[in-house]
Amino acid sequence: MDKLMPLVFDAWSELVSQKLRTLLTLLGMIFGVGAVIAMLNIGEGAEKEALKLIDSMGVNNLIIEGKQYNKEELKELREESLGLSMSDVDAMLSTLPFITGYSAEKSIKTHALYSEYGKAESETVGVNERYFELANLSVQSGRLISKEDNTKVSQVAVLGADAALSLFPNADAIGKLIKVNHVWLQVVGVLTTPALNKDEFQGVKLGGDRNRIFVPLSTSLKKFSSDRLASELDVVKVSIQSGYSPILASKAISQLLSVRHSDIEDYTLVIPSELLAQQEQTQQIFNIVMACVAGISLLVGGIGIMNIMLANVLERTKEIGLLRAVGATKQDIKLQFITESFVISFLGGVLGVIFGLLLSEVIGFYSEWAVTWSMWAIFLSLAICMIVGVSFGAYPAIKASRLNPIEALHSD
């Protein structure tokens, strides 16, 4: 260490004396390391966000969504199929043993939604009691919709966090009344805010539960009017027994519904685990592309280091000859130039880390992508930068150590 520190200070002094050349050399390392940092931070953030989104759908769940048609198409379809219904759910539960539970959802066309404290532009949906469990939603205050509410066709409502804020900006919502269209409902619960930045994943809408009003499914079907051609249910989510393949389950469900719907595919089957696999594949491709870009930047930075070190060897030929004349060994000369390569790569790595962190935040802000800082990404980037810098500095160092002392002293 006592021998190394003077070499570091000498290397620093030499680099400072050539400020412009050093800066231009540093740029390649800064951009390379910055690209690696940004790539890993954004990639890890995207992975965590994807896991949160999948968790909201449930990895062991399957989602069956009714397709949307215009009136003319519906008239033709309804001659063969009534669309998604509770009878479909009952058929799945009675014939497919791997289904352990379900949630059902029916959207309500909302013309007016208000309380005595405010108005809201929220969506109103009817759900059964298992909806909140399968959507991984929890209550902040009050309670959730119960089985008894559905049995009694109770006129109660659970509010999403944003909906509660709009309808009751400065008051506790529990126990208060809201009016949806012509129906008065008593608020019995308010949901916590889901920790999600998006309401869509791989083209699948996740519901936007923050700005929803939830009522019992039976209440939505019996107290609110709907298009006579519309299906009884809009979305059905079924939970699959742990360890059972979601792919096989989807095939069995699709075959059952195909028979019940007269081979008319008026529904879409969504497999969350497949969406996760697609996301991981897309992310892997993104990482490979970004890694290639970052690698090229680091390669350019490494070439820059080799260039400046070769220039240093050429300019300091007499100095090398003098050092050899007063007793410096080839190993000493080699170590001196390797140290300079190390210092410049370390400096470039540190500045690159700062640039990468700033770049991650800027990209995340403007693109609305999730960004997660990763310490191992920082250490990995620094390590790669050091390896590249020292590797490209090795050749000039070896060349300097092999100079003939007498020829070096007599060089111009």
KEKE-3310 file (N, C-alpha, C; in steps of 0.2 Angstrom, whole numbers, plus 5000, padded with zeros to 4 digits):
npx = (5004:5010:5019:5010:5001:5009:5010:4997:4994:5004:4999:4987:4991:4997:4986:4978:4986:4984:4970:4960:4962:4960:4947:4940:4943:4937:4924:4919:4919:4911:4898:4897:4896:4886:4875:4874:4871:4858:4851:4850:4844:4832:4827:4826:4817:4806:4803:4800:4788:4780:4778:4771:4759:4755:4753:4741:4732:4734:4743:4739:4727:4714:4707:4692:4685:4671:4668:4666:4653:4644:4626:4620:4628:4627:4613:4613:4622:4616:4606:4612:4621:4621:4631:4643:4638:4630:4627:4636:4647:4643:4643:4656:4661:4655:4660:4673:4686:4698:4696:4695:4689:4679:4677:4665:4660:4651:4648:4641:4631:4634:4626:4624:4633:4634:4637:4631:4642:4650:4654:4658:4667:4667:4668:4655:4653:4646:4650:4655:4657:4670:4678:4687:4697:4703:4708:4717:4714:4712:4704:4703:4696:4681:4671:4671:4661:4649:4644:4632:4627:4625:4616:4605:4602:4608:4608:4622:4639:4656:4670:4683:4699:4702:4689:4682:4689:4684:4670:4669:4677:4681:4677:4672:4668:4662:4646:4639:4628:4627:4622:4619:4615:4598:4598:4600:4614:4622:4638:4649:4662:4680:4693:4710:4724:4730:4746:4751:4757:4751:4736:4735:4741:4752:4742:4731:4717:4717:4707:4708:4705:4706:4697:4684:4667:4660:4647:4636:4634:4622:4614:4618:4612:4599:4594:4598:4597:4600:4607:4596:4602:4614:4627:4625:4636:4651:4665:4674:4683:4693:4700:4714:4718:4733:4748:4742:4742:4741:4739:4734:4722:4716:4713:4704:4693:4690:4686:4674:4667:4666:4657:4645:4643:4640:4650:4654:4665:4663:4670:4686:4700:4711:4728:4737:4749:4755:4756:4765:4776:4778:4781:4793:4801:4801:4807:4820:4825:4825:4835:4846:4848:4851:4862:4871:4872:4878:4889:4896:4899:4907:4917:4922:4926:4936:4945:4948:4955:4967:4972:4975:4985:4995:4999:5004:5015:5023:5025:5032:5044:5058:5057:5054:5065:5075:5070:5072:5086:5090:5087:5074:5063:5057:5045:5041:5039:5029:5019:5017:5011:4999:4993:4989:4980:4971:4967:4960:4950:4943:4939:4931:4922:4915:4910:4902:4893:4886:4880:4873:4863:4856:4852:4843:4833:4828:4824:4814:4805:4800:4796:4787:4791:4794:4807:4821:4833:4849:4861:4870:4870:4877:4889:4893:4894:4904:4914:4915:4919:4932:4939:4938:4945:4958:4962:4963:4973:4984:4992:4998:5006:5014:5021:5028:5036:5045:5053:5069:5082:5093:5090:5078:5082:5089:5080:5069)
npy = (4994:5006:5008:5009:5020:5032:5030:5031:5045:5051:5046:5053:5066:5066:5064:5075:5085:5084:5089:5091:5080:5069:5071:5069:5055:5050:5051:5040:5030:5035:5036:5022:5016:5023:5019:5005:5005:5012:5003:4992:4997:5001:4989:4981:4988:4987:4973:4971:4979:4972:4960:4965:4969:4957:4950:4957:4952:4939:4925:4911:4912:4913:4923:4927:4936:4945:4948:4963:4969:4977:4982:4976:4965:4959:4955:4944:4935:4932:4923:4911:4911:4916:4923:4927:4920:4917:4904:4898:4899:4891:4879:4877:4876:4864:4854:4855:4851:4857:4870:4882:4893:4908:4924:4936:4949:4963:4977:4993:5005:5021:5036:5046:5051:5054:5062:5070:5078:5079:5076:5062:5054:5040:5023:5011:4995:4978:4966:4949:4942:4936:4944:4954:4947:4939:4949:4954:4965:4976:4982:4999:5006:5002:4988:4974:4969:4957:4939:4939:4951:4950:4939:4946:4956:4969:4986:4993:4999:4998:5009:5014:5021:5033:5036:5038:5049:5059:5059:5061:5073:5079:5072:5057:5043:5031:5024:5034:5041:5037:5041:5032:5033:5030:5024:5023:5021:5014:5018:5006:5003:5007:5006:5002:5011:5003:4997:5001:5007:5007:5003:4994:4979:4971:4974:4970:4976:4981:4985:4997:4999:5009:5020:5016:5011:4999:4987:4975:4960:4954:4965:4974:4967:4966:4979:4988:4995:4987:4984:4973:4964:4962:4952:4942:4943:4952:4950:4935:4928:4915:4904:4894:4877:4875:4871:4865:4865:4881:4882:4870:4870:4882:4877:4867:4874:4882:4873:4868:4880:4883:4873:4876:4889:4887:4885:4898:4911:4922:4927:4931:4922:4925:4922:4925:4920:4917:4929:4935:4927:4931:4945:4943:4938:4948:4958:4952:4952:4966:4969:4962:4970:4982:4979:4976:4989:4996:4989:4992:5005:5005:4998:5007:5017:5010:5009:5022:5024:5016:5023:5036:5031:5025:5037:5044:5035:5038:5051:5052:5045:5048:5051:5038:5031:5038:5034:5020:5021:5025:5014:5009:4995:4984:4980:4990:5001:4995:4994:5007:5013:5005:5008:5021:5019:5012:5022:5031:5024:5021:5033:5037:5027:5030:5043:5039:5031:5040:5048:5037:5035:5047:5047:5036:5041:5051:5045:5037:5046:5053:5043:5036:5024:5011:5013:5005:5007:4998:4991:4981:4982:4994:4990:4980:4987:4996:4987:4980:4991:4994:4982:4983:4995:4993:4982:4987:4996:4988:4984:4996:4998:4987:4989:5001:4996:4988:4996:5001:5007:5015:5019:5025:5036:5044:5047:5059)
npz = (5000:5004:4993:4983:4984:4981:4968:4963:4966:4958:4945:4945:4945:4932:4924:4927:4922:4908:4904:4894:4886:4895:4899:4887:4885:4897:4894:4886:4895:4905:4898:4895:4907:4913:4904:4907:4921:4920:4912:4920:4932:4927:4921:4932:4939:4931:4931:4945:4945:4936:4943:4953:4946:4941:4953:4957:4948:4951:4951:4950:4945:4933:4920:4913:4901:4894:4877:4868:4858:4844:4843:4832:4830:4842:4842:4833:4839:4851:4848:4848:4859:4876:4882:4895:4910:4926:4926:4918:4927:4938:4931:4928:4941:4945:4937:4935:4944:4948:4951:4963:4968:4964:4956:4952:4940:4936:4926:4928:4920:4923:4925:4934:4949:4965:4982:4997:4999:4987:4970:4958:4945:4943:4940:4942:4949:4950:4961:4968:4984:4984:4976:4980:4987:4977:4969:4977:4986:4999:5014:5020:5029:5038:5031:5019:5005:5009:5009:5014:5010:4996:4996:5002:4993:4996:4998:4998:4998:4993:4993:4981:4984:4978:4973:4985:4990:4981:4982:4996:5001:5013:5024:5034:5025:5029:5033:5027:5014:4996:4979:4966:4949:4950:4962:4980:4990:5004:5011:5016:5017:5013:5002:5003:4995:4980:4977:4964:4948:4936:4926:4917:4909:4898:4888:4895:4904:4921:4929:4937:4951:4961:4958:4958:4962:4972:4972:4979:4969:4966:4968:4958:4947:4950:4954:4946:4929:4913:4897:4887:4879:4883:4891:4906:4915:4915:4918:4924:4936:4940:4953:4953:4958:4968:4961:4950:4932:4924:4910:4906:4913:4907:4895:4898:4903:4892:4883:4889:4890:4876:4872:4879:4874:4861:4852:4850:4851:4862:4872:4881:4886:4899:4904:4918:4922:4910:4904:4912:4909:4895:4897:4904:4894:4885:4892:4894:4880:4879:4889:4883:4871:4877:4884:4874:4868:4879:4881:4869:4871:4882:4876:4867:4876:4882:4872:4870:4882:4880:4869:4875:4884:4876:4869:4880:4883:4872:4873:4885:4884:4886:4900:4904:4900:4909:4921:4921:4920:4932:4940:4940:4938:4925:4929:4938:4929:4921:4931:4935:4923:4922:4934:4931:4921:4929:4938:4929:4924:4935:4940:4928:4930:4942:4939:4929:4936:4943:4933:4927:4937:4937:4924:4924:4932:4925:4913:4919:4924:4912:4904:4912:4917:4929:4941:4949:4961:4962:4971:4968:4954:4953:4959:4950:4937:4940:4942:4930:4922:4928:4924:4910:4908:4914:4907:4893:4896:4898:4887:4882:4894:4895:4883:4887:4897:4890:4883:4877:4888:4884:4871:4873:4881:4872:4863:4853)
capx = (5000:5014:5021:5004:4998:5012:5009:4990:4995:5007:4994:4982:4994:4998:4980:4976:4990:4981:4963:4955:4963:4958:4940:4938:4944:4932:4917:4917:4918:4905:4892:4896:4894:4879:4870:4873:4867:4851:4848:4849:4839:4825:4825:4824:4810:4800:4802:4796:4781:4777:4776:4765:4753:4753:4750:4735:4728:4734:4747:4735:4720:4712:4702:4687:4681:4666:4670:4662:4650:4639:4620:4618:4632:4624:4607:4615:4626:4612:4602:4616:4625:4619:4636:4645:4633:4631:4626:4643:4651:4640:4645:4663:4662:4653:4663:4681:4688:4704:4694:4694:4684:4678:4674:4661:4659:4646:4648:4634:4631:4633:4624:4625:4636:4636:4635:4630:4648:4653:4652:4663:4667:4669:4665:4652:4653:4644:4655:4653:4662:4677:4681:4692:4702:4706:4711:4722:4712:4711:4700:4706:4691:4674:4671:4670:4655:4649:4640:4625:4625:4623:4610:4599:4602:4609:4610:4628:4644:4663:4673:4690:4702:4701:4682:4680:4691:4680:4664:4669:4684:4683:4672:4673:4663:4658:4639:4636:4624:4629:4617:4621:4609:4592:4598:4604:4618:4626:4645:4651:4670:4684:4698:4717:4726:4734:4753:4752:4757:4747:4730:4735:4747:4752:4736:4725:4715:4717:4701:4708:4700:4706:4692:4678:4662:4658:4641:4634:4633:4615:4611:4619:4608:4592:4592:4600:4595:4606:4604:4593:4606:4621:4628:4624:4642:4657:4671:4674:4690:4693:4707:4716:4722:4740:4752:4739:4745:4736:4738:4729:4716:4713:4711:4698:4688:4689:4682:4668:4663:4664:4651:4640:4642:4638:4657:4655:4670:4661:4674:4693:4703:4718:4732:4742:4756:4758:4758:4772:4782:4779:4785:4800:4804:4802:4812:4826:4827:4827:4841:4851:4850:4854:4869:4875:4874:4882:4896:4900:4901:4913:4923:4924:4930:4943:4950:4951:4961:4973:4974:4979:4991:5000:5001:5008:5021:5026:5027:5036:5049:5064:5056:5054:5073:5078:5068:5076:5093:5091:5086:5067:5063:5052:5039:5039:5036:5022:5014:5015:5006:4993:4990:4986:4974:4966:4964:4956:4944:4939:4936:4926:4916:4912:4906:4897:4887:4882:4877:4868:4857:4852:4848:4838:4827:4825:4820:4808:4800:4797:4792:4783:4793:4797:4815:4823:4840:4851:4868:4874:4871:4882:4896:4894:4896:4911:4919:4916:4923:4939:4942:4940:4951:4965:4964:4965:4979:4989:4996:5003:5010:5019:5025:5032:5041:5050:5058:5077:5083:5098:5087:5073:5086:5092:5074:5067)
capy = (5000:5012:5009:5010:5027:5037:5029:5034:5052:5052:5045:5058:5072:5066:5065:5082:5089:5083:5089:5089:5073:5065:5072:5065:5048:5048:5051:5034:5026:5038:5034:5015:5014:5025:5014:4999:5007:5014:4997:4987:5000:5001:4982:4978:4991:4984:4967:4972:4982:4967:4956:4968:4969:4950:4949:4960:4947:4932:4920:4905:4914:4913:4928:4926:4942:4945:4953:4969:4969:4982:4980:4972:4959:4955:4951:4938:4931:4930:4918:4905:4911:4921:4927:4925:4920:4913:4897:4896:4898:4885:4873:4876:4873:4857:4849:4856:4850:4861:4877:4882:4898:4912:4931:4938:4956:4966:4984:4997:5011:5026:5042:5051:5048:5059:5062:5077:5081:5080:5071:5058:5051:5034:5017:5007:4988:4974:4960:4945:4943:4934:4948:4957:4942:4937:4955:4956:4971:4976:4987:5003:5007:4998:4981:4973:4966:4950:4935:4941:4957:4947:4936:4950:4961:4975:4993:4995:5000:4999:5014:5014:5026:5039:5038:5040:5056:5063:5059:5063:5076:5081:5068:5050:5040:5025:5025:5040:5038:5040:5039:5029:5033:5032:5020:5026:5016:5016:5016:5001:5002:5011:5001:5005:5012:4998:5000:5000:5013:5006:5000:4989:4975:4967:4975:4968:4981:4978:4988:5004:4999:5015:5024:5012:5010:4991:4985:4967:4958:4953:4972:4977:4963:4967:4986:4993:4992:4986:4982:4967:4960:4962:4946:4943:4945:4955:4946:4930:4926:4908:4903:4887:4874:4876:4865:4863:4870:4886:4881:4864:4873:4886:4872:4863:4879:4885:4868:4868:4886:4882:4869:4880:4895:4884:4886:4905:4914:4928:4928:4930:4919:4928:4918:4929:4917:4917:4936:4936:4924:4936:4951:4941:4937:4955:4961:4949:4955:4973:4969:4960:4975:4988:4977:4977:4996:4998:4985:4995:5011:5003:4996:5014:5020:5006:5011:5029:5023:5013:5028:5040:5028:5025:5044:5045:5032:5041:5058:5051:5040:5050:5050:5031:5029:5040:5030:5014:5022:5026:5008:5006:4989:4984:4979:4996:5005:4992:4996:5014:5014:5001:5012:5027:5016:5010:5028:5034:5019:5021:5040:5036:5023:5034:5048:5035:5029:5046:5049:5032:5036:5053:5045:5032:5045:5055:5040:5035:5052:5055:5037:5033:5017:5010:5012:5003:5007:4992:4992:4976:4985:4999:4987:4977:4992:4998:4981:4980:4997:4993:4977:4986:5000:4990:4977:4991:4999:4983:4984:5002:4997:4982:4992:5005:4992:4985:5001:5000:5013:5019:5022:5030:5043:5047:5049:5066)
capz = (5000:5004:4987:4978:4985:4977:4961:4962:4966:4952:4940:4946:4943:4925:4921:4928:4917:4902:4906:4889:4883:4900:4898:4881:4887:4902:4891:4884:4901:4908:4894:4895:4914:4914:4901:4911:4927:4918:4910:4926:4936:4923:4920:4939:4941:4927:4934:4951:4943:4932:4948:4957:4942:4940:4959:4957:4945:4954:4946:4950:4943:4926:4919:4907:4900:4889:4872:4867:4851:4843:4844:4827:4831:4848:4840:4830:4843:4856:4845:4849:4865:4880:4884:4901:4915:4932:4925:4916:4933:4941:4927:4929:4948:4946:4933:4935:4952:4950:4952:4970:4970:4958:4958:4946:4940:4931:4925:4928:4916:4928:4923:4940:4955:4970:4989:4999:4999:4981:4964:4956:4938:4945:4937:4947:4947:4955:4962:4973:4990:4983:4971:4984:4989:4971:4966:4982:4988:5007:5016:5024:5035:5037:5029:5012:5003:5011:5006:5016:5006:4990:4997:5004:4988:5001:4995:5001:4993:4995:4988:4980:4988:4974:4973:4992:4991:4977:4985:5003:5002:5020:5028:5034:5021:5032:5035:5023:5008:4989:4975:4959:4945:4954:4968:4986:4993:5011:5011:5022:5017:5009:5001:5003:4988:4978:4976:4956:4944:4930:4927:4912:4909:4892:4885:4899:4909:4928:4933:4940:4957:4965:4956:4957:4967:4972:4975:4978:4962:4966:4968:4952:4943:4951:4956:4940:4922:4908:4890:4887:4875:4887:4895:4913:4918:4911:4919:4929:4938:4944:4956:4951:4963:4968:4958:4943:4926:4921:4903:4905:4916:4902:4889:4900:4904:4885:4880:4892:4888:4869:4871:4882:4870:4854:4848:4848:4856:4864:4878:4880:4892:4900:4909:4921:4922:4903:4903:4916:4904:4890:4900:4906:4888:4882:4896:4892:4874:4880:4892:4878:4867:4881:4886:4868:4868:4885:4880:4864:4874:4886:4872:4865:4882:4883:4866:4872:4887:4876:4865:4879:4887:4871:4868:4886:4882:4867:4875:4891:4882:4889:4907:4905:4900:4915:4927:4920:4921:4940:4944:4940:4934:4920:4933:4941:4924:4920:4937:4935:4918:4924:4939:4927:4918:4934:4940:4924:4923:4942:4939:4924:4933:4947:4936:4925:4941:4945:4926:4926:4942:4935:4918:4926:4935:4919:4909:4922:4924:4906:4901:4917:4919:4936:4942:4956:4962:4964:4973:4964:4948:4954:4959:4943:4932:4942:4941:4922:4920:4930:4920:4903:4909:4915:4901:4888:4898:4899:4881:4883:4900:4893:4878:4890:4901:4886:4880:4878:4892:4881:4865:4876:4883:4866:4859:4853)
cpx = (5004:5017:5016:5002:5002:5011:5002:4991:4999:5003:4989:4985:4995:4992:4977:4980:4988:4973:4959:4956:4960:4950:4937:4938:4939:4925:4914:4915:4912:4898:4891:4893:4887:4874:4869:4869:4859:4848:4846:4844:4832:4823:4823:4817:4805:4798:4798:4789:4777:4774:4771:4759:4751:4750:4743:4730:4728:4737:4743:4728:4720:4706:4698:4683:4677:4668:4664:4659:4645:4632:4618:4622:4629:4617:4608:4618:4621:4607:4606:4619:4622:4624:4638:4639:4635:4631:4633:4648:4649:4643:4652:4665:4660:4656:4671:4683:4694:4702:4692:4690:4684:4676:4671:4660:4655:4646:4641:4635:4629:4632:4626:4628:4638:4634:4633:4636:4652:4651:4659:4662:4669:4665:4661:4651:4650:4648:4652:4658:4669:4681:4688:4698:4706:4710:4716:4721:4711:4707:4704:4702:4684:4675:4670:4663:4655:4644:4633:4622:4622:4616:4604:4598:4603:4611:4616:4633:4651:4666:4680:4693:4701:4693:4680:4683:4687:4673:4664:4676:4686:4679:4674:4667:4659:4651:4636:4632:4627:4623:4620:4615:4603:4592:4603:4607:4622:4633:4647:4659:4673:4690:4705:4719:4731:4741:4755:4752:4753:4741:4729:4742:4747:4745:4730:4723:4714:4711:4702:4704:4701:4700:4685:4673:4660:4652:4640:4632:4625:4611:4612:4614:4601:4589:4594:4599:4601:4603:4602:4598:4613:4621:4627:4630:4647:4663:4670:4681:4689:4700:4708:4720:4729:4743:4749:4741:4739:4734:4733:4722:4712:4710:4704:4692:4686:4684:4675:4664:4661:4658:4645:4638:4641:4644:4658:4660:4669:4665:4681:4696:4710:4721:4737:4749:4759:4760:4764:4778:4783:4783:4792:4804:4806:4807:4819:4829:4829:4834:4847:4853:4853:4861:4874:4877:4879:4889:4900:4902:4907:4919:4926:4929:4936:4948:4953:4956:4967:4976:4978:4985:4996:5003:5006:5015:5026:5029:5032:5042:5056:5063:5057:5062:5076:5076:5072:5083:5095:5089:5079:5067:5057:5045:5036:5036:5029:5017:5012:5010:4999:4989:4986:4980:4968:4963:4959:4950:4940:4936:4930:4920:4912:4907:4900:4891:4883:4877:4871:4862:4853:4848:4842:4831:4824:4821:4813:4803:4797:4793:4787:4784:4795:4804:4816:4831:4843:4859:4872:4875:4876:4889:4898:4897:4903:4916:4921:4921:4931:4942:4943:4945:4958:4967:4966:4972:4985:4994:5001:5008:5016:5024:5030:5038:5047:5054:5065:5079:5088:5094:5081:5076:5088:5086:5072:5060)
cpy = (5006:5014:5011:5017:5032:5036:5032:5041:5054:5052:5051:5065:5072:5067:5072:5087:5089:5083:5087:5082:5068:5065:5068:5057:5046:5047:5044:5029:5028:5035:5026:5013:5016:5021:5008:5000:5008:5008:4993:4990:4999:4994:4979:4981:4988:4977:4967:4975:4976:4962:4958:4968:4962:4948:4951:4955:4940:4927:4914:4906:4914:4918:4927:4933:4942:4950:4958:4969:4975:4979:4975:4965:4955:4952:4945:4933:4928:4924:4911:4905:4917:4925:4924:4925:4916:4905:4894:4894:4892:4878:4871:4873:4866:4852:4849:4856:4855:4868:4877:4888:4903:4919:4933:4946:4958:4974:4987:5003:5016:5033:5048:5047:5054:5058:5069:5081:5083:5075:5067:5056:5044:5028:5013:4999:4983:4968:4955:4945:4941:4938:4951:4953:4940:4942:4957:4963:4971:4982:4992:5005:5004:4991:4981:4970:4959:4946:4936:4946:4955:4943:4940:4956:4968:4980:4996:4996:5001:5004:5013:5020:5033:5041:5041:5048:5061:5064:5062:5067:5077:5078:5061:5047:5035:5028:5031:5037:5041:5038:5038:5029:5035:5028:5023:5020:5018:5013:5012:5000:5006:5007:5005:5006:5007:5001:4999:5007:5013:5002:4995:4985:4970:4967:4973:4973:4977:4981:4995:5004:5005:5020:5021:5012:5002:4990:4978:4966:4957:4960:4975:4973:4965:4974:4991:4990:4991:4984:4975:4962:4958:4955:4948:4945:4947:4951:4941:4928:4920:4907:4895:4884:4874:4870:4863:4868:4874:4885:4875:4867:4877:4882:4869:4868:4882:4879:4868:4874:4886:4878:4873:4886:4893:4886:4894:4908:4921:4930:4928:4927:4922:4924:4922:4927:4917:4925:4938:4933:4928:4942:4949:4941:4944:4959:4958:4951:4962:4973:4967:4966:4981:4986:4977:4984:4998:4995:4989:5002:5010:5001:5002:5017:5016:5008:5018:5028:5021:5019:5033:5038:5027:5032:5046:5042:5035:5048:5057:5046:5042:5049:5042:5028:5032:5036:5023:5015:5023:5020:5005:5000:4989:4983:4985:5001:5002:4994:5003:5016:5010:5005:5018:5024:5014:5017:5031:5030:5020:5028:5040:5032:5026:5039:5045:5033:5034:5048:5044:5033:5042:5051:5040:5036:5049:5051:5038:5040:5053:5049:5034:5026:5017:5010:5010:5003:5000:4993:4987:4978:4990:4995:4983:4981:4994:4993:4980:4985:4996:4988:4979:4990:4997:4985:4981:4995:4995:4984:4990:5001:4992:4985:4997:5002:4989:4990:5000:5007:5018:5023:5027:5037:5047:5049:5056:5067)
cpz = (5000:4997:4982:4978:4981:4970:4959:4961:4960:4945:4939:4943:4935:4921:4921:4923:4910:4902:4900:4886:4888:4900:4893:4882:4892:4899:4889:4890:4905:4905:4895:4902:4915:4910:4904:4917:4925:4916:4915:4930:4933:4922:4927:4941:4937:4929:4940:4949:4940:4938:4952:4953:4941:4947:4960:4953:4948:4949:4945:4948:4935:4925:4913:4907:4894:4884:4871:4859:4851:4843:4839:4828:4837:4846:4837:4835:4849:4854:4847:4856:4869:4883:4891:4906:4921:4931:4922:4922:4937:4937:4928:4936:4949:4942:4933:4942:4953:4952:4960:4972:4963:4961:4951:4946:4934:4931:4925:4925:4921:4924:4928:4946:4960:4977:4990:4999:4993:4976:4962:4949:4939:4941:4943:4944:4952:4955:4968:4979:4989:4979:4974:4985:4983:4968:4971:4984:4996:5008:5021:5030:5033:5035:5022:5011:5005:5007:5007:5012:4999:4991:4998:4999:4992:4996:4998:4996:4996:4990:4987:4983:4984:4974:4980:4993:4987:4980:4992:5004:5009:5025:5028:5030:5024:5035:5031:5017:5001:4985:4968:4955:4950:4961:4974:4989:4999:5010:5017:5022:5012:5008:5001:4996:4986:4976:4968:4953:4937:4931:4921:4911:4903:4888:4889:4904:4916:4932:4935:4946:4962:4964:4954:4963:4966:4975:4975:4971:4961:4965:4961:4946:4944:4952:4950:4934:4918:4902:4890:4884:4878:4891:4903:4917:4913:4912:4925:4930:4942:4947:4954:4957:4962:4965:4951:4938:4924:4914:4902:4908:4911:4897:4891:4900:4897:4882:4883:4890:4880:4868:4874:4878:4862:4849:4846:4854:4858:4870:4876:4887:4893:4905:4912:4920:4915:4901:4906:4912:4898:4892:4901:4899:4884:4886:4895:4885:4875:4884:4888:4874:4871:4883:4880:4867:4873:4884:4874:4867:4878:4882:4869:4870:4883:4878:4868:4877:4884:4872:4869:4882:4882:4869:4874:4886:4877:4869:4881:4890:4886:4897:4909:4905:4906:4921:4927:4922:4928:4944:4944:4936:4929:4923:4936:4935:4922:4925:4937:4929:4919:4929:4936:4924:4923:4937:4935:4923:4930:4942:4934:4926:4938:4944:4932:4930:4942:4939:4925:4931:4939:4928:4919:4928:4929:4915:4912:4923:4918:4903:4906:4918:4926:4936:4949:4956:4964:4965:4969:4957:4948:4954:4953:4938:4934:4941:4934:4920:4922:4925:4913:4903:4909:4910:4895:4889:4898:4893:4881:4889:4898:4888:4882:4894:4896:4882:4882:4882:4888:4875:4868:4878:4877:4861:4859:4855)
residu = (MET:ASP:LYS:LEU:MET:PRO:LEU:VAL:PHE:ASP:ALA:TRP:SER:GLU:LEU:VAL:SER:GLN:LYS:LEU:ARG:THR:LEU:LEU:THR:LEU:LEU:GLY:MET:ILE:PHE:GLY:VAL:GLY:ALA:VAL:ILE:ALA:MET:LEU:ASN:ILE:GLY:GLU:GLY:ALA:GLU:LYS:GLU:ALA:LEU:LYS:LEU:ILE:ASP:SER:MET:GLY:VAL:ASN:ASN:LEU:ILE:ILE:GLU:GLY:LYS:GLN:TYR:ASN:LYS:GLU:GLU:LEU:LYS:GLU:LEU:ARG:GLU:GLU:SER:LEU:GLY:LEU:SER:MET:SER:ASP:VAL:ASP:ALA:MET:LEU:SER:THR:LEU:PRO:PHE:ILE:THR:GLY:TYR:SER:ALA:GLU:LYS:SER:ILE:LYS:THR:HIS:ALA:LEU:TYR:SER:GLU:TYR:GLY:LYS:ALA:GLU:SER:GLU:THR:VAL:GLY:VAL:ASN:GLU:ARG:TYR:PHE:GLU:LEU:ALA:ASN:LEU:SER:VAL:GLN:SER:GLY:ARG:LEU:ILE:SER:LYS:GLU:ASP:ASN:THR:LYS:VAL:SER:GLN:VAL:ALA:VAL:LEU:GLY:ALA:ASP:ALA:ALA:LEU:SER:LEU:PHE:PRO:ASN:ALA:ASP:ALA:ILE:GLY:LYS:LEU:ILE:LYS:VAL:ASN:HIS:VAL:TRP:LEU:GLN:VAL:VAL:GLY:VAL:LEU:THR:THR:PRO:ALA:LEU:ASN:LYS:ASP:GLU:PHE:GLN:GLY:VAL:LYS:LEU:GLY:GLY:ASP:ARG:ASN:ARG:ILE:PHE:VAL:PRO:LEU:SER:THR:SER:LEU:LYS:LYS:PHE:SER:SER:ASP:ARG:LEU:ALA:SER:GLU:LEU:ASP:VAL:VAL:LYS:VAL:SER:ILE:GLN:SER:GLY:TYR:SER:PRO:ILE:LEU:ALA:SER:LYS:ALA:ILE:SER:GLN:LEU:LEU:SER:VAL:ARG:HIS:SER:ASP:ILE:GLU:ASP:TYR:THR:LEU:VAL:ILE:PRO:SER:GLU:LEU:LEU:ALA:GLN:GLN:GLU:GLN:THR:GLN:GLN:ILE:PHE:ASN:ILE:VAL:MET:ALA:CYS:VAL:ALA:GLY:ILE:SER:LEU:LEU:VAL:GLY:GLY:ILE:GLY:ILE:MET:ASN:ILE:MET:LEU:ALA:ASN:VAL:LEU:GLU:ARG:THR:LYS:GLU:ILE:GLY:LEU:LEU:ARG:ALA:VAL:GLY:ALA:THR:LYS:GLN:ASP:ILE:LYS:LEU:GLN:PHE:ILE:THR:GLU:SER:PHE:VAL:ILE:SER:PHE:LEU:GLY:GLY:VAL:LEU:GLY:VAL:ILE:PHE:GLY:LEU:LEU:LEU:SER:GLU:VAL:ILE:GLY:PHE:TYR:SER:GLU:TRP:ALA:VAL:THR:TRP:SER:MET:TRP:ALA:ILE:PHE:LEU:SER:LEU:ALA:ILE:CYS:MET:ILE:VAL:GLY:VAL:SER:PHE:GLY:ALA:TYR:PRO:ALA:ILE:LYS:ALA:SER:ARG:LEU:ASN:PRO:ILE:GLU:ALA:LEU:HIS:SER:ASP)
# end
